[in-house]
């Protein structure tokens, strides 16, 4: 049997019908099909669409043998990109993809999932600290925070380095001082800490703002700069960036999640790891192509020296991480676990 849930909220205009299957205790696929509607914080132009969300959607439909079908609408189709996180939490949509700590919603713990400044350097390291090693399991902190907001964290992807794409060269941290950069959430914390002026704006406004000189550049996932045509208006890419492994998350409305059968939930949980590494691989393949597009447009890729990268890491741990920790008790616990992870990593090298 299916039920229609109509959610009315002062936060949202109108009512949206959401169809879900009633959970029943059974093994194997149920007889009824559950139809979900997702809206991410981005549209098809973002690298996270084809490289992160859609492969996960396809994997969910395959794993559940077609008993869960997901219709994905681009940002703006139902609500704005900045409202999409809250829409999923409220039940206006069944799910969301994006960065809960950056573009919408009240979930500071999303910064742990996004990745700390100069924290994990690869998908493998991020997986170890978040899920893979029982000594750390920072992912449990994020999941608890998601559940408290009526969401279930069900997907994750490493989008590669989140770096600075600028009109000016950056050889050392001090070169960012006084510069106006588009930066949101944890990016803004980092940029303000190094003395810069973070500017908040929608993704669709960044290109024009850089071209007109309103801002000096933007923080962005490296593999997505050509999708956004930023290589046409910036002159430099600064590598390895401030976050060598920036991540994007997928959340399901908790009521929609709980309406599934045990078997369906097990199937979807079962693809979390495999889709993480597959979509992370897809994003990694896009990084060099995006940097080459910048070079072909006459831009320059600056590789910061090992000494400067170490300075940036020390500054991040000393000054940026405490600001993340202050945002919530969960963040404070997660930051301490991250510190232990780095200490253990250094000791083993």
C-alpha positions as CSV (number, residue, x, y, z in Angstrom):
1,X,0.0,0.0,0.0
2,X,1.2,3.6,-0.6
3,X,0.3,6.7,1.3
4,X,0.3,10.3,0.2
5,X,1.7,12.7,2.8
6,X,0.9,16.4,2.3
7,X,3.2,18.7,4.2
8,X,2.1,22.2,5.0
9,X,4.7,24.6,6.5
10,X,5.0,28.3,6.8
11,X,8.5,27.8,5.5
12,X,7.3,26.7,2.1
13,X,4.6,27.9,-0.3
14,X,2.0,25.3,-1.3
15,X,1.8,21.6,-0.6
16,X,3.9,18.8,-2.0
17,X,2.7,15.2,-2.3
18,X,5.3,12.6,-1.4
19,X,4.6,9.0,-2.0
20,X,6.2,6.3,0.1
21,X,5.7,2.6,0.8
22,X,4.6,1.5,4.2
23,X,7.4,-0.4,5.9
24,X,6.7,-4.0,6.5
25,X,8.8,-6.7,7.9
26,X,9.8,-9.0,5.0
27,X,12.8,-10.4,3.2
28,X,13.3,-9.5,-0.4
29,X,11.8,-6.7,-2.5
30,X,8.2,-5.6,-1.6
31,X,5.4,-5.7,-4.1
32,X,4.8,-2.0,-4.1
33,X,7.1,0.7,-5.6
34,X,8.2,3.7,-3.6
35,X,8.6,6.9,-5.6
36,X,10.8,9.7,-4.2
37,X,11.5,13.2,-5.4
38,X,14.9,14.6,-4.7
39,X,16.1,18.2,-5.2
40,X,19.8,18.9,-4.7
41,X,21.4,22.3,-4.0
42,X,22.6,22.4,-7.6
43,X,21.5,21.8,-11.1
44,X,22.9,19.7,-14.0
45,X,25.8,22.0,-14.6
46,X,27.4,21.0,-11.3
47,X,30.0,18.2,-11.3
48,X,28.1,16.7,-8.4
49,X,25.1,15.9,-10.6
50,X,26.6,13.4,-13.1
51,X,29.6,12.5,-10.9
52,X,27.9,12.1,-7.5
53,X,24.1,12.1,-7.2
54,X,23.0,10.3,-10.4
55,X,25.3,7.3,-10.0
56,X,24.0,6.9,-6.5
57,X,20.4,7.2,-7.7
58,X,21.0,4.5,-10.3
59,X,22.7,2.3,-7.7
60,X,19.8,2.6,-5.3
61,X,17.3,1.7,-8.0
62,X,19.3,-1.3,-9.0
63,X,20.0,-2.5,-5.4
64,X,16.3,-2.3,-4.5
65,X,15.4,-4.1,-7.7
66,X,13.3,-1.2,-8.9
67,X,11.2,-0.9,-5.8
68,X,12.6,2.5,-5.0
69,X,12.5,5.0,-7.9
70,X,13.9,8.5,-7.6
71,X,13.0,11.5,-9.6
72,X,15.7,14.2,-9.4
73,X,14.7,17.9,-10.0
74,X,17.4,20.6,-10.4
75,X,17.8,23.4,-7.9
76,X,15.0,25.9,-8.4
77,X,12.5,23.4,-9.7
78,X,10.7,23.0,-6.3
79,X,12.7,25.3,-4.0
80,X,15.8,27.3,-4.3
81,X,19.2,25.7,-3.9
82,X,19.7,27.4,-0.5
83,X,16.3,26.0,0.7
84,X,16.8,22.4,-0.6
85,X,18.4,21.0,2.6
86,X,15.6,22.4,4.8
87,X,13.0,21.1,2.3
88,X,14.2,17.6,2.6
89,X,14.2,17.9,6.4
90,X,10.7,19.2,6.4
91,X,9.4,16.5,4.1
92,X,8.7,18.8,1.2
93,X,11.1,16.6,-0.8
94,X,12.3,13.1,-0.1
95,X,16.0,13.8,-0.4
96,X,18.8,16.3,-0.9
97,X,22.3,16.3,-2.2
98,X,24.9,19.0,-1.5
99,X,26.7,20.4,1.4
100,X,24.5,20.8,4.5
101,X,27.0,23.1,6.2
102,X,27.5,25.4,3.2
103,X,24.3,26.1,1.3
104,X,21.4,25.5,3.7
105,X,20.1,24.1,6.9
106,X,21.2,24.1,10.5
107,X,23.6,21.3,10.8
108,X,27.1,22.3,11.8
109,X,28.2,18.7,11.8
110,X,28.0,18.8,8.1
111,X,31.4,20.5,8.2
112,X,32.8,17.2,9.4
113,X,31.4,15.4,6.4
114,X,32.5,18.2,4.0
115,X,36.0,17.8,5.3
116,X,38.2,19.9,7.6
117,X,40.8,22.3,6.3
118,X,44.0,20.4,5.5
119,X,42.4,17.3,7.0
120,X,42.1,14.1,5.0
121,X,44.2,14.1,1.8
122,X,42.4,11.4,-0.1
123,X,39.2,9.4,-0.3
124,X,40.9,6.5,1.4
125,X,42.0,8.7,4.4
126,X,38.5,10.3,4.6
127,X,36.8,6.9,4.6
128,X,39.1,5.7,7.4
129,X,38.4,8.5,9.7
130,X,34.7,8.8,9.0
131,X,33.6,5.1,8.7
132,X,36.4,2.6,8.1
133,X,38.3,2.5,11.3
134,X,36.3,1.7,14.5
135,X,38.8,3.9,16.5
136,X,37.4,7.0,14.8
137,X,33.9,6.8,13.2
138,X,33.3,10.5,12.9
139,X,30.5,9.5,10.5
140,X,28.4,8.4,13.5
141,X,28.5,12.0,14.8
142,X,27.2,13.3,11.5
143,X,24.5,10.6,11.2
144,X,23.3,11.4,14.7
145,X,23.0,15.1,13.8
146,X,21.2,14.2,10.6
147,X,18.6,12.1,12.5
148,X,18.0,14.9,14.9
149,X,17.0,17.0,11.9
150,X,14.7,14.4,10.4
151,X,17.3,13.2,7.8
152,X,19.2,10.0,7.1
153,X,22.7,10.3,5.7
154,X,22.8,7.8,2.8
155,X,25.5,8.9,0.3
156,X,28.9,10.5,0.1
157,X,31.5,11.4,-2.5
158,X,34.9,12.9,-2.5
159,X,34.9,15.7,-5.1
160,X,38.6,16.2,-4.9
161,X,40.5,19.3,-3.9
162,X,38.5,22.4,-2.9
163,X,40.9,25.1,-4.0
164,X,41.3,28.8,-4.6
165,X,40.6,30.0,-8.2
166,X,41.8,33.5,-8.5
167,X,42.7,36.6,-10.5
168,X,46.0,36.9,-8.5
169,X,48.9,34.5,-7.7
170,X,49.0,32.8,-4.3
171,X,52.4,31.4,-3.3
172,X,51.9,31.7,0.5
173,X,49.0,32.1,2.9
174,X,49.5,35.8,3.3
175,X,48.7,36.4,-0.4
176,X,45.1,35.8,0.4
177,X,45.0,38.6,3.0
178,X,42.5,41.4,2.0
179,X,41.2,39.5,-1.0
180,X,37.5,39.2,-1.7
181,X,36.6,35.6,-2.5
182,X,33.3,33.9,-2.8
183,X,33.3,31.5,0.1
184,X,30.6,29.7,2.1
185,X,30.5,27.9,5.4
186,X,33.8,26.2,6.2
187,X,35.4,28.0,3.2
188,X,34.4,31.3,4.8
189,X,35.9,30.3,8.1
190,X,39.2,29.5,6.4
191,X,39.3,32.6,4.3
192,X,38.5,35.0,7.1
193,X,41.1,33.3,9.2
194,X,43.9,34.0,6.7
195,X,42.8,37.7,6.6
196,X,40.6,37.6,3.5
197,X,37.1,38.9,3.0
198,X,34.6,36.1,2.3
199,X,31.6,37.0,0.1
200,X,28.4,35.0,0.1
201,X,26.6,34.6,-3.3
202,X,24.7,32.0,-5.3
203,X,26.7,29.8,-7.6
204,X,25.1,31.3,-10.7
205,X,26.5,34.7,-9.8
206,X,30.1,33.8,-9.3
207,X,31.2,33.9,-13.0
208,X,29.9,37.4,-13.6
209,X,31.2,38.7,-10.2
210,X,34.7,37.5,-11.1
211,X,34.5,38.9,-14.6
212,X,33.4,42.3,-13.3
213,X,36.0,42.4,-10.6
214,X,33.4,42.4,-7.8
215,X,35.3,39.5,-6.2
216,X,38.9,38.4,-6.7
217,X,38.1,34.7,-7.1
218,X,36.2,31.8,-5.6
219,X,36.7,28.6,-3.6
220,X,35.4,25.6,-5.6
221,X,35.9,21.9,-6.2
222,X,38.6,21.6,-8.7
223,X,36.9,19.1,-11.0
224,X,33.9,21.4,-11.4
225,X,35.6,24.6,-12.5
226,X,35.2,23.9,-16.2
227,X,31.5,22.9,-15.7
228,X,31.0,26.4,-14.3
229,X,33.2,28.0,-17.0
230,X,35.4,29.6,-14.2
231,X,38.5,28.9,-16.3
232,X,37.3,31.7,-18.6
233,X,37.5,34.4,-15.9
234,X,40.2,33.3,-13.4
235,X,44.0,33.3,-14.0
236,X,45.2,30.9,-11.4
237,X,44.4,27.6,-9.7
238,X,46.1,27.2,-6.3
239,X,46.9,23.6,-5.4
240,X,46.5,21.5,-3.3
241,X,43.9,24.0,-2.1
242,X,42.7,24.5,1.5
243,X,40.8,21.2,1.6
244,X,42.5,18.4,-0.4
245,X,39.4,16.1,-0.1
246,X,36.1,18.1,-0.2
247,X,33.0,16.0,0.1
248,X,29.4,16.2,-0.9
249,X,26.6,14.4,0.9
250,X,23.2,12.8,0.2
251,X,20.4,12.9,2.8
252,X,17.0,11.2,2.8
253,X,14.0,12.5,4.7
254,X,13.9,10.3,7.8
255,X,10.1,9.6,7.5
256,X,10.6,8.6,3.9
257,X,13.6,6.4,5.0
258,X,11.6,4.8,7.8
259,X,8.7,4.1,5.5
260,X,10.9,1.6,3.5
261,X,11.0,-2.1,4.4
262,X,14.0,-3.4,6.3
263,X,15.2,-5.1,3.2
264,X,15.1,-1.8,1.2
265,X,17.0,0.1,3.8
266,X,19.6,-2.7,4.0
267,X,20.0,-2.6,0.3
268,X,20.5,1.2,0.2
269,X,22.9,1.2,3.2
270,X,24.8,-1.6,1.4
271,X,25.8,0.6,-1.5
272,X,27.1,3.5,0.6
273,X,30.8,2.4,0.5
274,X,30.9,1.2,-3.1
275,X,29.2,4.3,-4.5
276,X,31.5,6.5,-2.3
277,X,34.6,5.1,-3.9
278,X,33.1,4.9,-7.4
279,X,31.9,8.5,-7.5
280,X,35.1,9.7,-5.9
281,X,37.0,8.0,-8.7
282,X,34.7,9.8,-11.2
283,X,35.5,13.1,-9.6
284,X,39.2,12.4,-9.5
285,X,39.2,11.8,-13.2
286,X,37.7,15.2,-13.8
287,X,40.3,17.1,-11.8
288,X,43.2,17.0,-14.3
289,X,40.8,17.7,-17.2
290,X,39.5,20.8,-15.4
291,X,43.0,22.1,-14.7
292,X,44.0,21.5,-18.3
293,X,41.0,23.5,-19.4
294,X,42.4,26.4,-17.3
295,X,45.9,26.0,-18.8
296,X,44.4,25.9,-22.3
297,X,42.6,29.2,-21.5
298,X,45.9,30.8,-20.6
299,X,45.7,30.2,-16.9
300,X,48.4,29.0,-14.5
301,X,48.3,26.2,-12.0
302,X,50.4,27.1,-8.9
303,X,51.6,24.2,-6.7
304,X,52.3,25.6,-3.3
305,X,55.6,24.4,-1.8
306,X,55.7,21.5,0.7
307,X,56.8,24.0,3.3
308,X,53.9,26.3,2.7
309,X,51.4,23.4,2.7
310,X,52.8,22.4,6.1
311,X,52.4,26.0,7.3
312,X,48.8,26.0,6.0
313,X,48.1,22.7,7.8
314,X,49.5,23.9,11.1
315,X,47.6,27.2,10.8
316,X,44.4,25.3,10.0
317,X,44.7,22.9,13.0
318,X,45.6,25.8,15.3
319,X,43.1,28.4,14.2
320,X,40.5,27.0,11.8
321,X,39.6,23.8,13.5
322,X,38.8,25.4,16.8
323,X,36.2,27.6,15.1
324,X,34.6,24.5,13.6
325,X,34.6,22.9,17.0
326,X,32.8,25.8,18.6
327,X,29.8,25.3,16.3
328,X,28.4,22.3,18.2
329,X,29.3,19.6,20.7
330,X,29.4,17.1,17.9
331,X,31.8,19.2,16.0
332,X,34.0,19.5,19.1
333,X,34.1,15.7,19.4
334,X,34.8,15.2,15.7
335,X,37.6,17.7,15.7
336,X,39.3,15.9,18.6
337,X,39.0,12.6,16.7
338,X,40.4,14.2,13.6
339,X,43.4,15.4,15.6
340,X,44.0,11.9,17.0
341,X,43.7,10.5,13.4
342,X,46.5,12.8,12.2
343,X,48.6,12.0,15.2
344,X,48.2,8.3,14.6
345,X,49.0,8.8,10.9
346,X,52.2,10.7,11.6
347,X,53.3,8.1,14.2
348,X,52.9,5.3,11.6
349,X,54.9,7.1,8.9
